[in-house]
């Protein structure tokens, strides 16, 4: 046995170098993995906030429909449009762990259709002064306005978190681990051209 091997407890210099390199790689791997987990968790947390904001809007709609129905019951098509759009939007559940582009697009489309239906319902109130003056209606309008703002903020925060996550997993050398451990690119909300053409829910 060489003197060097004896001084290192039986390990040669080359072996020590290899072990040191392996240790560095392992430490980097653990750090990189934990970092990707952290940004993924942040993105899924923001997605939960998006769903919560949309659910809050959905919860307000039945009361709004009932108030409008009391003053404009013959606006049957508009009222049914909101009810049906709400049912469709609330039936689509997208799990944070499976945010595929197709599922997010389906979710966004349904929510956009609900926004359009809501816009038409609000427009109906212009023809009914008594409805516009109703305290319950005015309160629901205020709550819906606040909810629309929350939805926009939640979507923006989600997009920011997704961008941070996507950049983290796509950068080399993190991309090597991302592929091994199944960290897939997440999809962001995109501007919906159809939704932009919808009547504004402006109070």
MDAnalysis code that builds the backbone (N, CA, C; Angstrom):
import MDAnalysis as mda
import numpy as np

u = mda.Universe.empty(609, n_residues=203, atom_resindex=np.repeat(np.arange(203), 3), trajectory=True)
u.add_TopologyAttr("name", ["N", "CA", "C"] * 203)
u.add_TopologyAttr("resid", np.arange(1, 204))
u.add_TopologyAttr("resname", ["UNK", "UNK", "UNK", "UNK", "UNK", "UNK", "UNK", "UNK", "UNK", "UNK", "UNK", "UNK", "UNK", "UNK", "UNK", "UNK", "UNK", "UNK", "UNK", "UNK", "UNK", "UNK", "UNK", "UNK", "UNK", "UNK", "UNK", "UNK", "UNK", "UNK", "UNK", "UNK", "UNK", "UNK", "UNK", "UNK", "UNK", "UNK", "UNK", "UNK", "UNK", "UNK", "UNK", "UNK", "UNK", "UNK", "UNK", "UNK", "UNK", "UNK", "UNK", "UNK", "UNK", "UNK", "UNK", "UNK", "UNK", "UNK", "UNK", "UNK", "UNK", "UNK", "UNK", "UNK", "UNK", "UNK", "UNK", "UNK", "UNK", "UNK", "UNK", "UNK", "UNK", "UNK", "UNK", "UNK", "UNK", "UNK", "UNK", "UNK", "UNK", "UNK", "UNK", "UNK", "UNK", "UNK", "UNK", "UNK", "UNK", "UNK", "UNK", "UNK", "UNK", "UNK", "UNK", "UNK", "UNK", "UNK", "UNK", "UNK", "UNK", "UNK", "UNK", "UNK", "UNK", "UNK", "UNK", "UNK", "UNK", "UNK", "UNK", "UNK", "UNK", "UNK", "UNK", "UNK", "UNK", "UNK", "UNK", "UNK", "UNK", "UNK", "UNK", "UNK", "UNK", "UNK", "UNK", "UNK", "UNK", "UNK", "UNK", "UNK", "UNK", "UNK", "UNK", "UNK", "UNK", "UNK", "UNK", "UNK", "UNK", "UNK", "UNK", "UNK", "UNK", "UNK", "UNK", "UNK", "UNK", "UNK", "UNK", "UNK", "UNK", "UNK", "UNK", "UNK", "UNK", "UNK", "UNK", "UNK", "UNK", "UNK", "UNK", "UNK", "UNK", "UNK", "UNK", "UNK", "UNK", "UNK", "UNK", "UNK", "UNK", "UNK", "UNK", "UNK", "UNK", "UNK", "UNK", "UNK", "UNK", "UNK", "UNK", "UNK", "UNK", "UNK", "UNK", "UNK", "UNK", "UNK", "UNK", "UNK", "UNK", "UNK", "UNK", "UNK", "UNK", "UNK", "UNK", "UNK", "UNK", "UNK", "UNK"])
u.atoms.positions = np.array([
    [0.854, -1.186, 0.000],
    [0.000, 0.000, 0.000],
    [0.888, 1.234, 0.000],
    [0.544, 2.232, -0.803],
    [1.369, 3.428, -0.890],
    [1.215, 4.277, 0.356],
    [2.187, 5.192, 0.532],
    [2.127, 6.099, 1.679],
    [0.903, 6.993, 1.607],
    [0.577, 7.453, 0.384],
    [-0.599, 8.308, 0.230],
    [-1.870, 7.579, 0.638],
    [-1.954, 6.319, 0.238],
    [-3.141, 5.533, 0.586],
    [-3.235, 5.349, 2.082],
    [-2.072, 5.144, 2.726],
    [-2.076, 4.951, 4.181],
    [-2.513, 6.228, 4.883],
    [-2.084, 7.396, 4.386],
    [-2.422, 8.661, 5.028],
    [-3.904, 8.980, 4.897],
    [-4.563, 8.447, 3.918],
    [-5.995, 8.719, 3.715],
    [-6.863, 7.547, 4.136],
    [-6.310, 6.726, 5.021],
    [-7.091, 5.627, 5.572],
    [-7.351, 4.545, 4.562],
    [-6.437, 4.307, 3.627],
    [-6.617, 3.229, 2.673],
    [-7.199, 3.670, 1.347],
    [-7.572, 4.969, 1.216],
    [-8.136, 5.462, -0.039],
    [-7.072, 6.200, -0.819],
    [-6.993, 5.912, -2.096],
    [-6.015, 6.591, -2.935],
    [-6.472, 8.011, -3.235],
    [-5.550, 8.820, -3.719],
    [-5.853, 10.208, -4.042],
    [-6.937, 10.299, -5.109],
    [-6.836, 9.447, -6.106],
    [-7.835, 9.441, -7.182],
    [-9.224, 9.092, -6.660],
    [-9.265, 8.124, -5.751],
    [-10.552, 7.734, -5.163],
    [-11.158, 8.882, -4.376],
    [-10.315, 9.597, -3.639],
    [-10.789, 10.741, -2.856],
    [-11.359, 11.822, -3.775],
    [-10.691, 12.052, -4.901],
    [-11.168, 13.055, -5.854],
    [-12.514, 12.645, -6.424],
    [-12.624, 11.359, -6.770],
    [-13.888, 10.850, -7.331],
    [-15.019, 10.989, -6.320],
    [-14.739, 10.635, -5.057],
    [-15.754, 10.751, -4.008],
    [-16.168, 12.204, -3.795],
    [-15.194, 13.106, -3.869],
    [-15.493, 14.528, -3.686],
    [-16.390, 15.031, -4.818],
    [-16.066, 14.611, -6.049],
    [-16.865, 15.017, -7.203],
    [-18.285, 14.474, -7.088],
    [-18.392, 13.197, -6.690],
    [-19.714, 12.586, -6.517],
    [-20.508, 13.322, -5.452],
    [-19.833, 13.680, -4.358],
    [-20.503, 14.396, -3.269],
    [-21.030, 15.746, -3.753],
    [-20.221, 16.446, -4.554],
    [-20.644, 17.742, -5.089],
    [-21.852, 17.580, -6.003],
    [-21.814, 16.554, -6.852],
    [-22.931, 16.304, -7.772],
    [-24.210, 15.970, -7.009],
    [-24.074, 15.144, -5.974],
    [-25.240, 14.769, -5.158],
    [-25.827, 15.995, -4.467],
    [-24.947, 16.827, -3.894],
    [-25.417, 18.035, -3.205],
    [-26.105, 18.981, -4.185],
    [-25.518, 19.122, -5.377],
    [-26.162, 19.960, -6.386],
    [-27.516, 19.383, -6.774],
    [-27.558, 18.062, -6.972],
    [-28.804, 17.410, -7.367],
    [-29.908, 17.622, -6.352],
    [-29.569, 17.470, -5.073],
    [-30.562, 17.669, -4.005],
    [-31.042, 19.115, -3.996],
    [-30.095, 20.043, -4.108],
    [-30.450, 21.468, -4.099],
    [-31.318, 21.829, -5.298],
    [-30.942, 21.343, -6.475],
    [-31.703, 21.644, -7.685],
    [-33.103, 21.034, -7.616],
    [-33.185, 19.799, -7.149],
    [-34.481, 19.124, -7.036],
    [-35.401, 19.883, -6.077],
    [-34.862, 20.225, -4.905],
    [-35.666, 20.953, -3.920],
    [-36.102, 22.312, -4.459],
    [-35.216, 22.952, -5.220],
    [-35.573, 24.241, -5.807],
    [-36.719, 24.112, -6.796],
    [-36.692, 23.055, -7.605],
    [-37.774, 22.844, -8.559],
    [-39.080, 22.497, -7.857],
    [-38.986, 21.748, -6.779],
    [-40.185, 21.432, -5.990],
    [-40.801, 22.711, -5.437],
    [-39.952, 23.599, -4.939],
    [-40.441, 24.851, -4.354],
    [-41.199, 25.707, -5.364],
    [-40.621, 25.878, -6.556],
    [-41.292, 26.726, -7.550],
    [-42.536, 26.029, -8.116],
    [-42.527, 24.699, -8.161],
    [-43.722, 23.973, -8.606],
    [-44.846, 24.140, -7.591],
    [-44.504, 24.048, -6.308],
    [-45.507, 24.227, -5.260],
    [-46.092, 25.633, -5.292],
    [-45.242, 26.622, -5.567],
    [-45.726, 27.997, -5.659],
    [-46.719, 28.138, -6.800],
    [-46.413, 27.509, -7.929],
    [-47.317, 27.583, -9.082],
    [-48.650, 26.896, -8.793],
    [-48.608, 25.737, -8.138],
    [-49.859, 25.030, -7.839],
    [-50.673, 25.776, -6.783],
    [-49.982, 26.467, -5.874],
    [-50.688, 27.290, -4.886],
    [-51.410, 28.437, -5.573],
    [-50.739, 29.058, -6.530],
    [-51.365, 30.153, -7.270],
    [-52.540, 29.649, -8.105],
    [-52.435, 28.419, -8.611],
    [-53.559, 27.846, -9.364],
    [-54.765, 27.659, -8.457],
    [-54.526, 27.237, -7.225],
    [-55.627, 27.079, -6.273],
    [-56.324, 28.419, -6.032],
    [-55.560, 29.495, -6.018],
    [-56.142, 30.833, -5.833],
    [-56.988, 31.231, -7.036],
    [-56.530, 30.827, -8.227],
    [-57.313, 31.093, -9.442],
    [-58.660, 30.388, -9.348],
    [-58.620, 29.117, -8.984],
    [-59.864, 28.350, -8.881],
    [-60.787, 28.929, -7.808],
    [-60.212, 29.366, -6.710],
    [-61.003, 29.951, -5.626],
    [-61.697, 31.229, -6.084],
    [-60.976, 32.049, -6.850],
    [-61.559, 33.303, -7.338],
    [-62.708, 33.022, -8.305],
    [-62.514, 32.069, -9.203],
    [-63.585, 31.721, -10.142],
    [-64.777, 31.105, -9.407],
    [-64.497, 30.305, -8.375],
    [-65.580, 29.686, -7.616],
    [-66.394, 30.750, -6.879],
    [-65.710, 31.763, -6.379],
    [-66.402, 32.849, -5.686],
    [-67.378, 33.536, -6.634],
    [-66.944, 33.745, -7.885],
    [-67.843, 34.348, -8.873],
    [-69.033, 33.440, -9.124],
    [-68.761, 32.144, -9.285],
    [-69.845, 31.187, -9.539],
    [-70.857, 31.173, -8.399],
    [-70.375, 31.344, -7.170],
    [-71.263, 31.328, -6.010],
    [-72.181, 32.554, -5.958],
    [-71.738, 33.656, -6.561],
    [-72.549, 34.878, -6.547],
    [-73.644, 34.857, -7.616],
    [-73.432, 34.096, -8.656],
    [-74.322, 34.141, -9.820],
    [-75.770, 33.725, -9.531],
    [-76.028, 32.643, -8.771],
    [-77.431, 32.281, -8.520],
    [-78.231, 33.412, -7.879],
    [-77.624, 34.113, -6.922],
    [-78.329, 35.231, -6.287],
    [-78.598, 36.354, -7.283],
    [-77.600, 36.612, -8.148],
    [-77.779, 37.658, -9.153],
    [-78.907, 37.293, -10.112],
    [-78.936, 36.052, -10.550],
    [-79.984, 35.592, -11.466],
    [-81.362, 35.726, -10.819],
    [-81.461, 35.360, -9.548],
    [-82.746, 35.449, -8.852],
    [-83.240, 36.886, -8.731],
    [-82.317, 37.803, -8.466],
    [-82.707, 39.216, -8.353],
    [-83.181, 39.732, -9.708],
    [-82.429, 39.429, -10.760],
    [-82.817, 39.882, -12.102],
    [-84.152, 39.265, -12.505],
    [-84.335, 37.997, -12.176],
    [-85.574, 37.293, -12.525],
    [-86.789, 37.988, -11.907],
    [-86.613, 38.561, -10.730],
    [-87.719, 39.235, -10.054],
    [-88.196, 40.480, -10.787],
    [-87.333, 41.083, -11.582],
    [-87.684, 42.311, -12.297],
    [-87.780, 42.100, -13.806],
    [-87.142, 41.065, -14.294],
    [-87.096, 40.860, -15.746],
    [-87.248, 39.381, -16.071],
    [-88.319, 38.793, -15.572],
    [-88.514, 37.344, -15.733],
    [-88.659, 36.932, -17.190],
    [-89.122, 37.863, -18.038],
    [-89.314, 37.503, -19.445],
    [-88.010, 37.512, -20.235],
    [-86.885, 37.898, -19.597],
    [-85.566, 37.820, -20.246],
    [-85.038, 36.392, -20.089],
    [-85.896, 35.457, -20.474],
    [-85.625, 34.046, -20.219],
    [-84.332, 33.566, -20.875],
    [-84.122, 33.943, -22.126],
    [-82.946, 33.463, -22.857],
    [-81.643, 33.907, -22.191],
    [-81.631, 35.168, -21.759],
    [-80.422, 35.691, -21.106],
    [-80.183, 35.010, -19.774],
    [-81.250, 34.828, -18.993],
    [-81.128, 34.183, -17.684],
    [-80.670, 32.735, -17.834],
    [-81.270, 32.020, -18.781],
    [-80.880, 30.624, -19.003],
    [-79.441, 30.529, -19.508],
    [-79.033, 31.508, -20.300],
    [-77.664, 31.524, -20.806],
    [-76.637, 31.594, -19.678],
    [-76.936, 32.419, -18.670],
    [-76.031, 32.543, -17.524],
    [-76.013, 31.252, -16.708],
    [-77.192, 30.704, -16.469],
    [-77.295, 29.472, -15.679],
    [-76.545, 28.325, -16.360],
    [-76.747, 28.192, -17.661],
    [-76.079, 27.111, -18.394],
    [-74.569, 27.310, -18.461],
    [-74.150, 28.545, -18.660],
    [-72.715, 28.844, -18.725],
    [-72.057, 28.581, -17.376],
    [-72.779, 28.910, -16.307],
    [-72.244, 28.647, -14.969],
    [-72.098, 27.153, -14.728],
    [-73.124, 26.394, -15.119],
    [-73.084, 24.940, -14.940],
    [-71.902, 24.330, -15.695],
    [-71.671, 24.801, -16.908],
    [-70.564, 24.280, -17.711],
    [-69.218, 24.639, -17.075],
    [-69.099, 25.890, -16.636],
    [-67.828, 26.349, -16.064],
    [-67.484, 25.614, -14.775],
    [-68.481, 25.376, -13.947],
    [-68.222, 24.718, -12.666],
    [-68.050, 23.209, -12.799],
    [-68.408, 22.664, -13.970],
    [-68.266, 21.212, -14.163],
    [-66.855, 20.822, -14.589],
    [-66.055, 21.818, -14.967],
    [-64.696, 21.540, -15.429],
    [-63.717, 21.709, -14.272],
    [-63.161, 20.596, -13.836],
    [-62.182, 20.620, -12.761],
    [-60.810, 20.271, -13.312],
    [-59.875, 21.181, -13.122],
    [-58.517, 20.974, -13.616],
    [-57.580, 20.841, -12.425],
    [-56.991, 19.664, -12.297],
    [-56.076, 19.413, -11.189],
    [-54.757, 20.128, -11.426],
    [-54.202, 20.702, -10.353],
    [-52.939, 21.445, -10.477],
    [-51.809, 20.566, -10.989],
    [-51.891, 19.275, -10.712],
    [-50.829, 18.371, -11.151],
    [-50.962, 17.937, -12.594],
    [-52.035, 18.368, -13.257],
    [-52.258, 17.956, -14.646],
    [-52.764, 19.142, -15.463],
    [-52.011, 20.232, -15.419],
    [-52.401, 21.446, -16.132],
    [-51.910, 21.381, -17.581],
    [-52.513, 20.510, -18.350],
    [-52.125, 20.390, -19.753],
    [-52.688, 21.581, -20.520],
    [-52.073, 21.937, -21.651],
    [-52.587, 23.051, -22.461],
    [-54.045, 22.855, -22.859],
    [-54.412, 21.609, -23.177],
    [-55.789, 21.328, -23.611],
    [-56.792, 21.568, -22.476],
    [-56.443, 21.093, -21.278],
    [-57.363, 21.245, -20.149],
    [-57.485, 22.703, -19.715],
    [-56.360, 23.405, -19.723],
    [-56.409, 24.811, -19.345],
    [-57.198, 25.616, -20.377],
    [-57.057, 25.263, -21.637],
    [-57.808, 25.946, -22.695],
    [-59.302, 25.698, -22.542],
    [-59.660, 24.461, -22.218],
    [-61.070, 24.121, -22.000],
    [-61.635, 24.901, -20.820],
    [-60.850, 24.961, -19.741],
    [-61.259, 25.703, -18.542],
    [-61.432, 27.183, -18.879],
    [-60.455, 27.745, -19.562],
    [-60.485, 29.163, -19.896],
    [-61.650, 29.490, -20.827],
    [-61.915, 28.611, -21.782],
    [-63.017, 28.838, -22.715],
    [-64.351, 28.877, -21.978],
    [-64.546, 27.924, -21.054],
    [-65.805, 27.875, -20.302],
    [-65.971, 29.118, -19.435],
    [-64.886, 29.555, -18.807],
    [-64.961, 30.751, -17.972],
    [-65.195, 31.997, -18.828],
    [-64.621, 32.003, -20.028],
    [-64.848, 33.124, -20.939],
    [-66.297, 33.202, -21.385],
    [-66.901, 32.052, -21.640],
    [-68.310, 32.014, -22.032],
    [-69.196, 32.505, -20.888],
    [-68.809, 32.171, -19.664],
    [-69.570, 32.652, -18.505],
    [-69.437, 34.165, -18.373],
    [-68.243, 34.689, -18.624],
    [-68.038, 36.144, -18.573],
    [-68.932, 36.844, -19.599],
    [-69.027, 36.274, -20.801],
    [-69.875, 36.858, -21.838],
    [-71.345, 36.833, -21.416],
    [-71.775, 35.707, -20.866],
    [-73.169, 35.581, -20.424],
    [-73.470, 36.573, -19.308],
    [-72.516, 36.747, -18.400],
    [-72.689, 37.722, -17.321],
    [-72.785, 39.137, -17.876],
    [-71.962, 39.421, -18.866],
    [-71.998, 40.740, -19.483],
    [-73.358, 41.043, -20.087],
    [-73.945, 40.037, -20.744],
    [-75.288, 40.222, -21.330],
    [-76.343, 40.419, -20.242],
    [-76.173, 39.698, -19.129],
    [-77.132, 39.825, -18.028],
    [-77.064, 41.217, -17.409],
    [-75.868, 41.731, -17.218],
    [-75.711, 43.070, -16.658],
    [-76.298, 44.110, -17.615],
    [-76.096, 43.899, -18.915],
    [-76.627, 44.839, -19.908],
    [-78.148, 44.912, -19.844],
    [-78.792, 43.803, -19.488],
    [-80.255, 43.761, -19.383],
    [-80.753, 44.786, -18.367],
    [-79.989, 44.993, -17.301],
    [-80.422, 45.874, -16.217],
    [-80.618, 47.317, -16.693],
    [-79.950, 47.690, -17.777],
    [-80.083, 49.059, -18.285],
    [-81.528, 49.373, -18.685],
    [-82.283, 48.347, -19.047],
    [-83.672, 48.563, -19.480],
    [-84.657, 48.523, -18.314],
    [-84.141, 48.297, -17.101],
    [-85.024, 48.155, -15.940],
    [-84.527, 49.039, -14.795],
    [-85.008, 50.275, -14.747],
    [-84.561, 51.218, -13.706],
    [-84.773, 50.703, -12.282],
    [-85.892, 50.026, -12.064],
    [-86.165, 49.505, -10.718],
    [-85.138, 48.445, -10.323],
    [-84.726, 47.632, -11.305],
    [-83.707, 46.614, -11.041],
    [-82.375, 47.277, -10.704],
    [-82.011, 48.287, -11.475],
    [-80.755, 48.984, -11.238],
    [-80.728, 49.633, -9.860],
    [-81.896, 50.040, -9.373],
    [-81.976, 50.714, -8.075],
    [-82.076, 49.734, -6.910],
    [-82.294, 48.459, -7.211],
    [-82.440, 47.454, -6.152],
    [-81.126, 47.303, -5.370],
    [-81.237, 47.367, -4.026],
    [-80.037, 47.324, -3.189],
    [-79.288, 45.989, -3.306],
    [-80.055, 44.905, -3.368],
    [-79.415, 43.591, -3.516],
    [-78.640, 43.496, -4.829],
    [-79.247, 44.021, -5.886],
    [-78.597, 43.996, -7.193],
    [-77.319, 44.824, -7.171],
    [-77.397, 46.012, -6.572],
    [-76.219, 46.879, -6.510],
    [-75.099, 46.240, -5.684],
    [-75.478, 45.563, -4.592],
    [-74.486, 44.907, -3.742],
    [-73.820, 43.742, -4.484],
    [-74.637, 42.990, -5.214],
    [-74.078, 41.884, -5.991],
    [-73.151, 42.398, -7.088],
    [-73.482, 43.528, -7.678],
    [-72.619, 44.123, -8.693],
    [-71.255, 44.483, -8.093],
    [-71.287, 45.059, -6.905],
    [-70.035, 45.436, -6.231],
    [-69.193, 44.197, -5.943],
    [-69.869, 43.137, -5.459],
    [-69.144, 41.905, -5.152],
    [-68.573, 41.256, -6.417],
    [-69.347, 41.300, -7.501],
    [-68.861, 40.734, -8.761],
    [-67.683, 41.527, -9.306],
    [-67.753, 42.842, -9.175],
    [-66.639, 43.674, -9.632],
    [-65.366, 43.319, -8.860],
    [-65.517, 43.175, -7.540],
    [-64.367, 42.794, -6.722],
    [-63.842, 41.418, -7.099],
    [-64.759, 40.521, -7.435],
    [-64.359, 39.165, -7.814],
    [-63.626, 39.155, -9.150],
    [-64.099, 39.949, -10.103],
    [-63.413, 40.036, -11.398],
    [-61.986, 40.544, -11.200],
    [-61.816, 41.504, -10.289],
    [-60.468, 42.009, -10.004],
    [-59.606, 40.915, -9.379],
    [-60.207, 40.141, -8.482],
    [-59.466, 39.036, -7.852],
    [-59.056, 37.994, -8.892],
    [-59.952, 37.718, -9.819],
    [-59.651, 36.747, -10.872],
    [-58.458, 37.218, -11.699],
    [-58.478, 38.486, -12.081],
    [-57.367, 39.024, -12.877],
    [-56.054, 38.964, -12.110],
    [-56.102, 39.334, -10.829],
    [-54.892, 39.298, -10.010],
    [-54.393, 37.862, -9.844],
    [-55.321, 36.939, -9.610],
    [-54.945, 35.532, -9.421],
    [-54.339, 34.960, -10.695],
    [-54.917, 35.288, -11.832],
    [-54.379, 34.804, -13.108],
    [-52.975, 35.350, -13.356],
    [-52.796, 36.636, -13.079],
    [-51.478, 37.244, -13.279],
    [-50.432, 36.623, -12.353],
    [-50.824, 36.394, -11.097],
    [-49.898, 35.782, -10.147],
    [-49.559, 34.354, -10.560],
    [-50.564, 33.654, -11.059],
    [-50.335, 32.287, -11.536],
    [-49.376, 32.284, -12.719],
    [-49.596, 33.175, -13.672],
    [-48.713, 33.250, -14.842],
    [-47.272, 33.557, -14.439],
    [-47.110, 34.448, -13.463],
    [-45.766, 34.786, -12.988],
    [-45.103, 33.572, -12.355],
    [-45.864, 32.836, -11.531],
    [-45.323, 31.642, -10.864],
    [-44.975, 30.558, -11.876],
    [-45.816, 30.398, -12.898],
    [-45.558, 29.399, -13.936],
    [-44.312, 29.768, -14.736],
    [-44.164, 31.047, -15.025],
    [-42.976, 31.474, -15.767],
    [-41.701, 31.180, -14.970],
    [-41.741, 31.469, -13.670],
    [-40.596, 31.188, -12.807],
    [-40.282, 29.694, -12.804],
    [-41.326, 28.879, -12.699],
    [-41.158, 27.423, -12.699],
    [-40.590, 26.934, -14.021],
    [-41.180, 27.383, -15.128],
    [-40.736, 26.933, -16.447],
    [-39.279, 27.306, -16.720],
    [-38.892, 28.509, -16.324],
    [-37.502, 28.930, -16.517],
    [-36.564, 28.047, -15.693],
    [-36.989, 27.762, -14.458],
    [-36.145, 26.953, -13.571],
    [-35.903, 25.552, -14.144],
    [-36.944, 24.913, -14.648],
    [-36.775, 23.527, -15.111],
    [-36.153, 23.437, -16.503],
    [-36.182, 24.527, -17.265],
    [-35.648, 24.476, -18.626],
    [-34.178, 24.871, -18.703],
    [-33.691, 25.544, -17.662],
    [-32.292, 25.968, -17.688],
    [-31.361, 24.789, -17.436],
    [-30.292, 24.765, -18.175],
    [-29.263, 23.744, -17.958],
    [-28.427, 24.138, -16.745],
    [-28.069, 23.199, -15.846],
    [-28.260, 21.748, -15.956],
    [-29.535, 21.225, -15.277],
    [-30.376, 22.148, -14.760],
    [-31.616, 21.694, -14.111],
    [-32.472, 20.849, -15.049],
    [-32.397, 21.164, -16.347],
    [-33.210, 20.445, -17.324],
    [-32.920, 18.943, -17.313],
    [-31.705, 18.574, -16.949],
    [-31.354, 17.150, -16.873],
    [-32.175, 16.460, -15.793],
    [-32.214, 17.069, -14.621],
    [-32.985, 16.489, -13.509],
    [-34.478, 16.577, -13.773],
    [-34.922, 17.684, -14.378],
    [-36.351, 17.866, -14.642],
    [-36.890, 16.716, -15.481],
    [-36.116, 16.303, -16.491],
    [-36.541, 15.197, -17.332],
    [-36.597, 13.884, -16.580],
    [-35.631, 13.676, -15.708],
    [-35.566, 12.426, -14.949],
    [-36.714, 12.313, -13.955],
    [-37.014, 13.424, -13.269],
    [-38.011, 13.383, -12.197],
    [-39.401, 13.856, -12.632],
    [-39.589, 14.090, -13.917],
    [-40.926, 14.385, -14.416],
    [-41.443, 15.782, -14.147],
    [-40.550, 16.767, -14.087],
    [-40.991, 18.152, -13.965],
    [-41.305, 18.672, -15.370],
    [-42.581, 18.677, -15.716],
    [-42.989, 19.083, -17.059],
    [-43.324, 20.568, -17.102],
    [-43.184, 21.136, -18.275],
    [-43.512, 22.543, -18.475],
    [-44.999, 22.764, -18.197],
    [-45.307, 23.868, -17.522],
    [-46.694, 24.206, -17.209],
    [-47.193, 25.259, -18.187],
    [-48.511, 25.313, -18.345],
    [-49.136, 26.235, -19.290],
    [-49.665, 27.464, -18.569],
    [-49.475, 28.620, -19.193],
    [-49.974, 29.874, -18.636],
    [-51.319, 30.235, -19.258],
    [-52.044, 31.110, -18.584],
    [-53.240, 31.686, -19.186],
    [-52.809, 32.589, -20.336],
    [-53.543, 32.506, -21.423],
    [-53.281, 33.384, -22.552],
    [-54.465, 34.323, -22.726],
    [-54.216, 35.470, -23.361],
    [-55.298, 36.405, -23.638],
    [-56.317, 35.727, -24.539],
    [-57.564, 35.846, -24.175],
    [-58.646, 35.216, -24.926],
    [-59.316, 36.267, -25.804],
    [-59.126, 36.160, -27.100],
    [-59.666, 37.157, -28.026],
    [-61.187, 37.245, -27.936],
    [-61.851, 36.085, -27.797],
    [-63.312, 36.077, -27.712],
    [-63.794, 36.775, -26.453],
    [-63.086, 36.507, -25.344],
    [-63.475, 37.121, -24.078],
    [-63.308, 38.626, -24.141],
    [-62.306, 39.093, -24.892],
    [-62.078, 40.532, -24.995],
    [-63.207, 41.235, -25.751],
    [-63.938, 40.472, -26.588],
    [-65.035, 41.056, -27.348],
    [-66.345, 41.065, -26.531],
    [-66.328, 40.392, -25.415],
    [-67.547, 40.274, -24.616],
    [-67.911, 41.603, -23.995],
    [-69.197, 41.830, -23.709],
    [-69.604, 43.050, -23.015],
    [-68.898, 43.145, -21.671],
    [-68.436, 44.312, -21.309],
    [-67.715, 44.464, -20.055],
    [-68.667, 44.320, -18.880],
    [-68.211, 43.633, -17.857],
    [-68.976, 43.557, -16.618],
    [-68.528, 44.743, -15.788],
    [-69.073, 45.898, -16.133],
    [-68.608, 47.153, -15.524],
    [-69.726, 47.753, -14.702],
    [-69.374, 48.106, -13.474],
    [-70.422, 48.571, -12.568],
    [-70.150, 50.021, -12.143],
])
